[in-house]
Amino acid sequence: MIKSLVHPDYLALTSWLKNSRKQKGLTLRDVAERIDEPFQTVSKIENAQRNLTILEYVEYCRAIEVDPAIGLDLIIKLSSKRRY
């Protein structure tokens, strides 16, 4: 099993989060304020240097005003393409 921080699906998810934030016109500091974390934490999340729990993921999605199910669908689709 690939470690989650370098897993291609996790990288796709964090890229989606970053792109979604930018599409909404939000800065790292905007998101940091909304989730009550330092902006460096947001940067680490978006650059796959920090893992998210599922609860943090949902909070992050709400902070950037996107449906968490979209990101989950993304990683489900990516993982279904692999053979085990």
PyMOL commands that set and color helices and strands:
alter all, ss='L'
color gray80, all
select helices_A, chain A and resi 8-23+28-35+39-46+54-63+68-80
alter helices_A, ss='H'
color red, helices_A
deselect
rebuild
show_as cartoon
